[in-house]
Amino acid sequence: MFFNQRKLKLIGFVVFCILLGFGFYEGFVNIENVSSFTMPRKQLRVNDHELYDKQVSNYEENEVNNVNNNNDVQDVKSRLHELEEKVHQMESKTDNRVPKIFPSVKFLNYKNRRRILVTGGAGFVGSHLVDRLMLEGHEVIVVDNFFTGRKRNVEHWVGHENFELVHHDIVRPVYLEVDEIYHLASPASPPHYMHNPVKTLKTNTIGTINMLGLAKRVGAKVLIASTSEIYGDPMEHPQSETYWGHVNPIGPRACYDEGKRVAETLSYAYMRQENIKVRVARIFNTFGPRMHMNDGRVVSNFILQALQNDSITIYGNGEQTRSFQYVSDLVDGLVTLMASNYTQPINIGNPVEHTIEEFAMIIKDLIGGTSKIIRLAAVEDDPQRRKPDISRAKKYLNWEPKVSLTEGLKKTIAYFVKELQRTKHLQKDMARIPFVNDHNIVDQL
Ligand SMILES: NC(=O)c1ccc[n+]([C@@H]2O[C@H](COP(=O)([O-])OP(=O)(O)OC[C@H]3O[C@@H](n4cnc5c(N)ncnc54)[C@H](O)[C@@H]3O)[C@@H](O)[C@H]2O)c1
């Protein structure tokens, strides 16, 4: 036969494929529409006109929708583009940010590295102690409520793997795992501790109990920062640790003086009753960089007044004496005391004594300027003489101050000059008011 069965099957298959292809084409392209619109209107039959008009309006509607959809897509695309740009900018900002460079610290192995808590570590003395302990390679936790301390004093350590800054008030208990506690938290200058006498008492009593309790729980050694103020207005001169003091228990300074006396009492009660390892440092007047500029203490007052060519004010006749130690000497003393086995209170101060008037003259000479020295009425309960007997510290700690008054004052004056400049810059910045409002602050950064 001319068409055998195989050929017939092939022809059938080809026809099927053509029909299938045609079906698909019709599905994708609206052939009816295309053909209708490509055909002139007048060629259509009359009853087809209605259908034609309907199809035209449908087509136009579709076209409008398509245009709208296209606009939406464009809109989304441009917004995506904007977002991409912003992400890019933020990425490049973070890439360009210089990683923080920390002062290089000693490496200590696990056995020698200690976990040390410094309460009040953002304050003047505390921050210098933190520097020393960090540089020695220890792990340091600062607990501070920032009443008189500043983050700026320790900001150079923030982010370091050995350092932790905790915002906490020690009047509330704190739970930490530490080997040593330097308990320094307490306002230290008269205007600060008299600002809220009850709080000063709570910090030195309840706060000290909390620290001794923590020391008991974790078996840590604790060093209490006491003060020469526990001697009050002393009847014995120079003051040795065996002197019991001459304190007015109800005067304006009592919140601090008696608070510190109770802190000492508590320490020895915990030592006797709970076997806590206690160290008590009776700190005498200390000065140096990071001390408070406006705390009304002799050194800061005189430096600030001389730098601003204001009158240097002496309260009383100027014959009262003070001895000042430089802060690095104090830190040496504290660290040595903590490392020692000595458990009795110990004076840490500089025994070189000067009258207040002499201080005024020395500072005026170092700074120069046109300040005059003037005298004002004496302050209530202001001790007349203050000079440590440091024979204990010499004997048991082999410690004595090394930095001379002039050397220390020069460093402190340099710090005050910088701080005054910084304050001026900040005041200028404030005048600029760079940010409009808080809603678009991120954009303005
Ligand atoms: N600087 C001196 O001349 C001197 C003299 C004798 C004793 N001391 C003692 O040394 C310690 C440190 O003195 P400083 O001169 O550095 O004072 P400072 O005011 O600069 O530092 C005290 C720190 O303790 C913090 N603090 C206060 N109350 C707190 C609380 N309830 N909880 C947590 N933190 C709190 C403050 O914010 C601050 O950072 C004090 O205990 C002070 O009594 C200092």
PDBQT file of the ligand as one rigid body, heavy atoms in Angstrom, charges set to zero:
ROOT
HETATM    1  N1  LIG A 501      41.112  62.111  96.461  1.00  0.00    +0.000 N 
HETATM    2  C1  LIG A 501      41.489  62.231  97.695  1.00  0.00    +0.000 C 
HETATM    3  O1  LIG A 501      42.223  63.150  98.037  1.00  0.00    +0.000 OA
HETATM    4  C2  LIG A 501      41.052  61.228  98.725  1.00  0.00    +0.000 A 
HETATM    5  C3  LIG A 501      41.483  61.390 100.052  1.00  0.00    +0.000 A 
HETATM    6  C4  LIG A 501      41.071  60.471 100.983  1.00  0.00    +0.000 A 
HETATM    7  C5  LIG A 501      40.274  59.407 100.642  1.00  0.00    +0.000 A 
HETATM    8  N2  LIG A 501      39.865  59.276  99.349  1.00  0.00    +0.000 N 
HETATM    9  C6  LIG A 501      38.968  58.154  99.052  1.00  0.00    +0.000 C 
HETATM   10  O2  LIG A 501      39.336  57.561  97.818  1.00  0.00    +0.000 OA
HETATM   11  C7  LIG A 501      38.167  57.155  97.120  1.00  0.00    +0.000 C 
HETATM   12  C8  LIG A 501      38.161  57.747  95.725  1.00  0.00    +0.000 C 
HETATM   13  O3  LIG A 501      38.181  59.153  95.815  1.00  0.00    +0.000 OA
HETATM   14  P1  LIG A 501      38.251  60.092  94.529  1.00  0.00    +0.000 P 
HETATM   15  O4  LIG A 501      39.023  61.287  94.879  1.00  0.00    +0.000 OA
HETATM   16  O5  LIG A 501      38.653  59.301  93.353  1.00  0.00    +0.000 OA
HETATM   17  O6  LIG A 501      36.735  60.515  94.408  1.00  0.00    +0.000 OA
HETATM   18  P2  LIG A 501      35.801  60.557  93.126  1.00  0.00    +0.000 P 
HETATM   19  O7  LIG A 501      34.592  61.303  93.532  1.00  0.00    +0.000 OA
HETATM   20  O8  LIG A 501      36.548  61.069  91.962  1.00  0.00    +0.000 OA
HETATM   21  O9  LIG A 501      35.480  59.036  92.887  1.00  0.00    +0.000 OA
HETATM   22  C9  LIG A 501      34.496  58.350  93.598  1.00  0.00    +0.000 C 
HETATM   23  C10 LIG A 501      33.779  57.417  92.625  1.00  0.00    +0.000 C 
HETATM   24  O10 LIG A 501      32.786  56.683  93.334  1.00  0.00    +0.000 OA
HETATM   25  C11 LIG A 501      31.590  56.707  92.592  1.00  0.00    +0.000 C 
HETATM   26  N3  LIG A 501      30.467  56.522  93.526  1.00  0.00    +0.000 N 
HETATM   27  C12 LIG A 501      30.065  57.332  94.510  1.00  0.00    +0.000 A 
HETATM   28  N4  LIG A 501      29.012  56.800  95.146  1.00  0.00    +0.000 NA
HETATM   29  C13 LIG A 501      28.758  55.607  94.571  1.00  0.00    +0.000 A 
HETATM   30  C14 LIG A 501      27.787  54.585  94.770  1.00  0.00    +0.000 A 
HETATM   31  N5  LIG A 501      26.861  54.694  95.722  1.00  0.00    +0.000 N 
HETATM   32  N6  LIG A 501      27.806  53.491  93.964  1.00  0.00    +0.000 NA
HETATM   33  C15 LIG A 501      28.733  53.382  92.968  1.00  0.00    +0.000 A 
HETATM   34  N7  LIG A 501      29.661  54.312  92.744  1.00  0.00    +0.000 NA
HETATM   35  C16 LIG A 501      29.687  55.420  93.523  1.00  0.00    +0.000 A 
HETATM   36  C17 LIG A 501      31.580  58.063  91.916  1.00  0.00    +0.000 C 
HETATM   37  O11 LIG A 501      30.736  58.137  90.816  1.00  0.00    +0.000 OA
HETATM   38  C18 LIG A 501      33.052  58.184  91.539  1.00  0.00    +0.000 C 
HETATM   39  O12 LIG A 501      33.309  57.611  90.302  1.00  0.00    +0.000 OA
HETATM   40  C19 LIG A 501      36.972  57.586  97.970  1.00  0.00    +0.000 C 
HETATM   41  O13 LIG A 501      36.514  56.500  98.721  1.00  0.00    +0.000 OA
HETATM   42  C20 LIG A 501      37.538  58.634  98.879  1.00  0.00    +0.000 C 
HETATM   43  O14 LIG A 501      36.856  58.681 100.094  1.00  0.00    +0.000 OA
HETATM   44  C21 LIG A 501      40.237  60.165  98.391  1.00  0.00    +0.000 A 
ENDROOT
TORSDOF 0
